[in-house]
Amino acid sequence: MGVKRLVILLLLCSAASYVTAAHAQQESEGVRRLRNPIDRLLDAEPFKNGFWGVHIVDIESGRVLYTRNAAKSFVPASNAKLYTTAAALDLLGPDYRFETRLYIDGTVDEEGVLDGNVIVRGGADPTLGGHYLSDSGGWDEDIDALGIFRDWADSLRAAGIRRITGDLIGDDDVIDDVPLGVNWSWDDETWYYSAQLGGLAFHDNVIHLYVDGRTPGMPAKLTWEPLNTDYVQVINRTLTTEPGTALREGYRRQRGTNTIEVTTHVPAGANEIEEITIENPTGYTVYVLREALLEAGIAVAGDPVDVDALSIKPAYETPPYRRVAIHRSAPLPEVASLINKPSQNLYADLLMKMLGVALPQEDSDLDPGSAAMGIETAMGTFARADVDTSVIRLVDGSGLSRLNLVAPEMTTTLLSFMWTHPDTRVRDAFYDSLPVAGENGSLKHRMRQGFAAGNMRGKTGTLTFASSLSGYVRANDGRMLAFSIMSNHHTSGSNDIRRTQDAIVELLAGFE
């Protein structure tokens, strides 16, 4: 090589090094402008006794904009739903639907008498008779939860059936019979967010209990949906207080029963609604179905029966079994929205279990309908996303358990993978399933003004002493950022934690 060419090459290399160094300095200054205010927020006095884990990345470049304890394990709370819905959309695809089938197992005579049973074969569809809206994550008590049962009554009439001599059997064997998640708190069992799991689910596996204050000094009026069903027994120990006094709620479902004690004090002229869980979702489904069929004019001589009580299980592919109806849920993207926007635990946990049913892992000793099998199946998605599967720990699909452990860095890795997913339908379904800051779902009342409003999409997560917020936000210069902010063991109160999370997201939304 000639001297002249060597000099030119050295000059070019020097210029390139200068440009690279200048660019690195510029990036460092930009990151420092972001880091300093975030540090001040996280180091505030109220948070001295807890732990923060934060990871923020520019998705396109992969550049880390901020990190603190990002590789450490945290209890994610409902941020676990990001993992559940990402794996389900990736592995099952946007066209997946839950299916529930209605069968008869006898003959129908000329007078419309079915000499046999009606069987509801569950597909673990969490949305059957549900009251959540996929577009907003809102809860709507005006949804006709019994519409599906009326449709089944029409299907039975179309098959010539006017009277059923046998039983109404609920088949929940598509998944296991474990009704609660691993390490769920026993004292949460009354409340909707800890509804029991099962292969047959109906009405979000709760009743809607209404408490109406009437005359001061007297008990309130209690009613409930669906149909004031006597599947539950409600003990009224309420009190109507003077108008203008404070509401004092009191509800307890006696463990292992459907006996519900109500001790609420409600002002005269006021009303209160609460969602209370039921025991045995399968029994609940066929019990209310029986009530709905009777109301629709179809006589039922037999009883509601759980398939587990039968000595011989139905053989659906053999005579005399005949399918008379099939109900398909909305497509998976809508179900993902029903999970992520309102943070619906029941839906997430049933989806995780069905992931194992749909795609059981070969050479596994796990029950295909178990949460453990669903999580083992989901690990395939996490591995492709470059999440470190050797240290991630998940035991349910909802995040209600405190035995779930993930790291903020894992979460941004998963978010980046989903944002760049090769199937744009999967990417869009995942992104669209997340609540929008200041607009809907669990973020409706957060970040209602500023750069983040209408911009950030993310998943909240809340347990006592654990709070998370992870998702996407577009920076002021147009770049899409993935972030994960996790807090454990702070005792300052959830409002302080959320304000700090929101302030960090607002910094990101205004970042250039």
C-alpha positions in Angstrom: 0.0 0.0 0.0 1.4 3.5 -0.9 2.1 6.1 1.7 -0.5 8.4 0.2 -3.2 5.7 0.4 -2.2 4.9 4.0 -2.4 8.5 5.1 -5.8 8.8 3.5 -7.0 5.6 5.2 -5.7 6.8 8.6 -7.4 10.2 8.2 -10.7 8.5 7.3 -10.4 6.2 10.3 -9.6 9.1 12.5 -12.6 11.1 11.2 -14.9 8.1 11.7 -13.6 7.6 15.3 -14.2 11.3 16.0 -17.8 11.1 14.6 -18.4 7.9 16.7 -17.0 9.5 19.8 -19.1 12.7 19.3 -22.2 10.6 18.7 -21.5 8.6 21.9 -21.0 11.8 23.9 -24.3 13.2 22.5 -26.1 10.0 23.5 -24.5 10.1 26.9 -25.7 13.6 27.5 -29.2 12.7 26.3 -29.4 9.7 28.6 -28.0 11.8 31.5 -30.8 14.3 31.0 -33.3 11.4 31.4 -31.4 9.6 34.1 -31.0 12.4 36.6 -34.7 13.2 37.1 -35.6 9.5 37.2 -33.0 9.0 39.9 -34.4 11.9 41.9 -37.9 10.3 41.7 -36.8 6.9 42.7 -34.5 8.1 45.5 -37.3 10.1 47.2 -37.6 9.7 51.0 -40.9 7.8 51.0 -39.2 4.9 49.1 -36.2 4.3 51.2 -37.4 1.0 52.6 -38.3 -0.6 49.3 -36.9 -1.7 45.9 -37.3 -0.3 42.4 -36.6 -2.1 39.2 -36.6 -0.1 36.0 -35.6 -0.8 32.5 -36.2 1.5 29.5 -35.1 0.7 25.9 -35.3 2.3 22.5 -36.9 -0.6 20.6 -35.5 0.2 17.2 -31.9 0.6 18.2 -31.9 -1.6 21.3 -30.2 1.2 23.2 -30.8 1.1 27.0 -31.9 4.6 28.2 -32.2 3.8 31.8 -31.6 0.8 34.1 -31.9 0.1 37.8 -32.0 -3.4 39.3 -33.2 -4.4 35.8 -31.9 -8.0 36.0 -33.3 -8.6 39.6 -36.4 -10.6 40.2 -39.6 -8.8 41.3 -43.1 -9.9 42.1 -44.8 -8.5 38.9 -48.5 -8.6 40.1 -50.7 -8.3 37.0 -47.7 -7.5 34.7 -47.7 -11.3 34.4 -50.7 -10.9 32.1 -48.3 -9.5 29.5 -46.5 -12.8 29.4 -49.8 -14.8 29.2 -51.4 -12.8 26.4 -48.1 -12.5 24.4 -47.5 -16.3 24.5 -51.2 -17.0 23.6 -51.2 -14.7 20.7 -47.8 -15.9 19.5 -48.6 -19.6 19.8 -52.4 -19.8 19.2 -52.7 -17.0 16.7 -55.3 -14.3 16.3 -58.0 -16.6 15.0 -58.1 -18.8 18.0 -61.5 -19.1 19.8 -62.8 -20.9 22.8 -65.6 -23.4 22.1 -68.4 -24.7 24.3 -70.7 -27.5 23.0 -74.2 -28.6 23.9 -75.1 -32.3 23.6 -78.0 -34.6 24.2 -77.6 -38.3 24.9 -81.1 -39.7 24.4 -84.0 -40.0 22.1 -86.7 -37.4 21.5 -90.3 -38.7 21.0 -93.1 -37.2 19.0 -94.3 -35.2 22.0 -90.9 -33.4 22.4 -89.7 -35.4 25.4 -86.0 -36.0 25.6 -85.5 -39.3 27.3 -81.9 -38.5 28.4 -79.6 -35.8 29.5 -78.3 -32.5 28.2 -74.6 -32.0 28.5 -72.6 -28.8 28.4 -69.1 -29.6 27.3 -66.9 -26.8 28.5 -64.0 -25.3 26.6 -62.8 -23.1 29.5 -64.3 -20.1 27.8 -64.0 -17.3 30.4 -66.2 -14.9 28.4 -69.4 -17.0 28.6 -72.0 -14.6 30.0 -69.3 -12.2 30.9 -69.8 -8.5 31.6 -66.6 -6.9 30.3 -66.2 -4.8 27.1 -63.2 -5.6 24.9 -62.9 -2.1 23.4 -62.6 -0.2 26.6 -62.2 -2.8 29.4 -65.3 -1.3 31.0 -67.8 -3.4 33.1 -71.3 -3.3 31.8 -74.1 -4.7 34.0 -76.6 -4.3 31.1 -75.0 -7.1 29.1 -77.5 -9.9 28.6 -75.5 -12.7 30.3 -78.3 -15.2 29.8 -78.4 -14.6 26.1 -76.3 -17.7 25.4 -78.7 -19.9 27.5 -81.7 -18.5 25.6 -79.9 -19.4 22.4 -79.4 -22.9 23.7 -83.1 -23.1 24.6 -83.9 -22.2 20.9 -81.4 -25.0 19.8 -83.2 -27.5 21.9 -86.6 -26.5 20.6 -85.2 -26.7 17.1 -84.2 -30.3 17.9 -87.9 -30.9 18.9 -87.3 -30.9 22.6 -89.9 -29.5 25.0 -89.2 -31.6 28.1 -86.0 -33.2 29.5 -86.4 -36.2 31.7 -82.7 -36.5 32.6 -80.2 -34.2 34.1 -78.2 -31.1 33.0 -74.6 -32.2 33.1 -71.7 -29.8 33.2 -68.5 -31.3 31.8 -65.4 -29.3 32.9 -62.8 -31.9 32.2 -61.0 -29.9 29.5 -58.8 -28.6 32.2 -57.8 -29.7 35.7 -60.1 -29.3 38.7 -57.7 -27.0 40.7 -60.0 -24.1 41.5 -57.5 -21.5 42.7 -54.0 -20.6 41.7 -50.8 -21.5 43.5 -50.3 -19.3 46.6 -53.4 -17.3 46.2 -54.5 -15.6 49.4 -57.3 -17.5 51.2 -58.9 -14.2 52.4 -59.4 -13.0 48.8 -61.7 -15.9 47.9 -64.9 -13.8 48.4 -63.9 -11.2 45.8 -64.3 -11.2 42.0 -60.5 -10.9 41.3 -60.1 -14.3 43.0 -62.9 -16.1 41.2 -62.6 -19.9 41.0 -61.3 -21.5 37.8 -62.9 -24.3 35.9 -63.5 -25.8 32.5 -67.0 -24.4 32.6 -67.2 -20.7 33.5 -70.2 -18.4 33.5 -71.0 -14.8 34.4 -67.3 -14.3 35.4 -68.0 -16.9 38.1 -69.6 -14.3 40.3 -73.0 -13.1 41.3 -73.8 -9.4 41.2 -75.2 -8.5 44.6 -77.2 -5.2 44.9 -77.7 -3.5 48.2 -80.4 -0.8 48.3 -80.9 1.4 51.4 -84.6 1.9 52.2 -85.8 2.8 55.7 -83.2 4.0 58.3 -82.8 1.4 61.1 -84.1 -1.4 58.9 -82.2 -4.0 56.7 -81.4 -3.0 53.2 -83.0 -4.7 50.3 -80.8 -7.4 48.7 -81.2 -8.7 45.1 -78.7 -10.4 42.8 -78.1 -11.5 39.3 -78.5 -13.8 37.5 -82.2 -14.5 38.2 -81.9 -14.2 42.0 -80.6 -17.7 41.7 -80.9 -19.9 44.8 -77.6 -21.5 43.9 -76.4 -19.0 46.5 -77.9 -18.5 50.0 -77.7 -14.8 51.1 -77.8 -13.9 54.8 -79.0 -10.3 55.2 -77.4 -8.6 58.1 -77.4 -5.2 56.6 -78.5 -1.9 58.1 -79.9 1.1 56.4 -78.5 4.3 58.0 -79.5 7.9 57.8 -79.1 9.7 54.5 -75.7 11.3 54.0 -73.9 8.8 56.3 -70.9 6.9 55.1 -71.2 3.6 53.3 -69.6 0.7 55.2 -69.2 -2.4 53.2 -69.3 -5.9 54.6 -69.3 -9.2 52.5 -68.1 -12.7 53.2 -68.7 -15.9 51.4 -68.2 -18.8 53.8 -65.3 -20.8 52.6 -66.3 -24.0 50.7 -69.9 -22.9 50.4 -72.3 -20.6 48.5 -73.5 -19.0 51.7 -72.9 -15.2 51.6 -73.1 -13.0 54.6 -73.8 -9.3 53.9 -73.2 -6.9 56.8 -73.1 -3.7 54.8 -74.3 -0.4 56.3 -75.8 1.7 53.5 -77.5 5.2 53.7 -81.2 5.4 52.9 -81.7 6.2 49.2 -78.2 4.9 48.3 -77.3 1.6 46.6 -74.2 -0.6 46.4 -73.2 -3.3 44.0 -70.6 -6.0 44.6 -69.3 -9.0 42.7 -69.1 -12.0 44.9 -67.5 -15.3 43.9 -69.3 -18.6 43.8 -68.1 -22.1 44.8 -67.9 -24.7 41.9 -68.3 -22.8 38.6 -69.5 -26.0 36.8 -72.4 -26.5 39.2 -73.2 -22.8 38.9 -73.3 -22.9 35.1 -75.7 -25.8 34.8 -77.8 -24.7 37.7 -78.5 -21.3 36.2 -78.9 -23.0 32.8 -81.7 -25.1 34.3 -83.4 -22.0 35.7 -83.1 -20.3 32.3 -84.5 -23.3 30.4 -87.5 -23.4 32.8 -88.0 -19.7 32.3 -87.9 -20.3 28.5 -90.6 -23.0 28.8 -88.5 -26.1 28.6 -89.3 -28.5 31.5 -86.4 -30.2 33.2 -87.1 -33.1 35.5 -83.5 -33.9 36.5 -80.9 -32.0 38.4 -77.8 -29.9 37.7 -74.9 -32.4 37.9 -71.1 -32.0 37.8 -69.5 -34.5 35.4 -67.2 -35.5 38.2 -70.1 -37.1 40.0 -70.6 -39.6 37.1 -69.1 -43.1 37.2 -69.0 -43.2 33.4 -68.0 -40.1 31.5 -69.7 -39.1 28.3 -68.4 -40.6 25.0 -69.3 -37.8 22.7 -68.2 -39.6 19.5 -70.5 -42.5 20.0 -74.3 -43.0 19.7 -76.6 -41.7 21.2 -74.7 -38.5 21.8 -75.7 -35.7 19.4 -74.4 -32.2 19.4 -77.2 -29.6 19.1 -75.3 -26.3 19.5 -71.9 -24.8 19.7 -70.8 -21.5 21.0 -67.6 -19.9 19.9 -66.0 -17.0 21.8 -64.8 -13.8 20.2 -61.4 -14.2 18.6 -58.3 -14.2 20.8 -57.4 -10.5 20.2 -60.7 -9.5 21.8 -60.1 -11.9 24.7 -56.6 -10.5 25.2 -58.2 -7.0 25.5 -60.7 -8.4 28.0 -57.6 -9.6 30.0 -55.3 -6.6 29.7 -57.6 -3.6 29.8 -59.6 -4.4 32.9 -56.9 -6.7 34.3 -59.2 -9.7 34.5 -57.6 -12.5 36.4 -60.1 -15.3 35.7 -59.7 -14.8 31.9 -55.9 -14.8 32.1 -55.7 -18.0 34.2 -58.1 -19.9 32.0 -56.2 -18.8 28.9 -53.0 -20.0 30.4 -54.5 -23.4 31.2 -55.9 -23.8 27.7 -52.5 -23.0 26.2 -51.4 -26.3 27.6 -54.4 -28.1 26.3 -54.0 -26.7 22.8 -50.3 -27.2 22.6 -49.2 -29.8 25.2 -45.5 -30.4 25.5 -44.2 -33.8 24.4 -42.5 -36.0 27.0 -44.0 -33.9 29.8 -45.5 -35.5 32.9 -47.7 -32.4 33.5 -51.5 -32.4 33.2 -52.2 -30.7 29.8 -55.0 -28.7 31.5 -52.9 -27.4 34.3 -51.4 -24.0 34.8 -47.9 -25.6 34.9 -48.3 -27.1 31.4 -49.6 -23.8 30.0 -46.6 -22.0 31.5 -44.2 -24.7 30.1 -45.8 -24.2 26.7 -45.5 -20.4 27.0 -41.7 -20.8 27.6 -41.3 -21.4 23.9 -42.4 -17.8 23.2 -40.3 -16.4 26.0 -37.2 -18.3 24.7 -37.7 -17.0 21.1 -38.0 -13.5 22.6 -34.6 -14.0 24.3 -36.1 -13.9 27.8 -33.8 -15.8 30.2 -36.1 -18.7 30.9 -33.6 -20.2 33.4 -34.6 -17.5 36.0 -38.2 -16.6 35.1 -40.7 -18.0 37.5 -44.4 -18.1 36.7 -47.1 -20.2 38.5 -50.3 -18.6 37.2 -51.5 -16.6 34.2 -52.9 -13.6 36.1 -50.1 -12.5 38.5 -52.3 -13.0 41.6 -49.7 -15.3 43.1 -46.7 -13.9 45.0 -44.6 -16.8 43.7 -44.4 -15.2 40.3 -41.0 -13.6 39.7 -39.8 -11.7 36.6 -37.2 -9.0 36.0 -37.9 -5.6 34.4 -35.3 -6.4 31.7 -37.2 -9.6 30.8 -40.4 -7.6 30.4 -38.9 -5.0 28.0 -37.3 -7.9 26.1 -40.7 -9.5 25.7 -42.3 -6.1 24.8 -39.7 -5.5 22.2 -40.2 -9.0 20.7 -44.0 -8.4 20.4 -43.5 -4.9 18.9 -41.3 -6.4 16.1 -43.2 -9.7 15.8 -43.1 -11.1 12.2 -46.9 -11.5 12.2 -48.3 -8.0 12.2 -51.7 -9.3 13.2 -50.1 -10.7 16.4 -48.2 -7.5 17.0 -51.3 -5.3 16.5 -53.5 -7.5 18.6 -51.0 -7.4 21.5 -50.5 -3.7 21.3 -54.2 -3.0 21.0 -55.1 -5.1 24.0 -53.3 -2.8 26.3 -55.1 0.1 28.1 -54.4 3.6 26.9 -53.2 6.2 29.4 -56.0 8.6 30.4 -58.6 6.8 28.2 -59.6 3.3 29.1 -59.1 0.2 31.2 -56.9 0.3 34.3 -55.2 3.5 33.0 -58.4 5.4 32.5 -57.8 7.7 35.4 -54.0 8.0 35.1 -51.9 10.4 33.0 -55.0 12.2 31.6 -52.9 15.2 30.6 -49.4 15.7 29.2 -47.3 13.9 26.6 -48.3 10.4 27.8 -52.1 10.9 27.6 -53.5 8.9 24.7 -49.9 7.9 23.8 -48.7 5.3 26.4 -50.1 1.8 26.3 -49.2 -0.4 29.2 -50.2 -3.0 31.8 -50.7 -2.1 35.5 -50.0 -4.5 38.3 -51.0 -4.2 41.9 -50.7 -6.4 45.0 -50.1 -5.2 48.6 -46.5 -3.9 48.6 -46.0 -4.7 44.9 -46.8 -2.3 42.0 -45.8 -2.5 38.4 -46.3 -0.5 35.2 -44.9 -1.8 31.9 -45.6 -1.0 28.3 -44.9 1.2 25.3 -44.6 5.0 25.0 -43.6 7.0 22.0 -41.0 9.6 22.8 -41.4 13.2 21.6 -39.0 12.6 18.7 -41.1 9.6 17.4 -39.1 6.7 18.7 -41.0 3.8 20.3 -39.8 3.0 23.8 -40.4 -0.1 25.9 -40.3 0.3 29.6 -40.9 -1.7 32.8 -41.2 -0.1 36.2 -41.5 -2.5 39.2 -41.8 -1.7 42.9 -41.7 -4.2 45.7 -41.8 -3.7 49.5 -42.5 0.0 49.6 -44.8 0.9 52.5 -45.4 4.5 51.4 -48.7 3.7 49.8 -49.8 2.7 46.3 -50.8 6.3 45.3 -47.2 7.5 45.8 -45.9 4.6 43.7 -48.3 5.3 40.9 -47.5 9.0 40.8 -43.9 8.1 40.5 -44.5 5.6 37.7 -46.6 8.1 35.9 -44.0 10.9 36.3 -41.4 8.6 34.7 -43.6 7.7 31.8 -44.3 11.4 31.3 -40.5 12.1 31.1 -40.2 9.3 28.5 -43.1 10.7 26.4 -41.5 14.1 26.4 -38.0 12.8 25.7 -36.0 13.7 22.7 
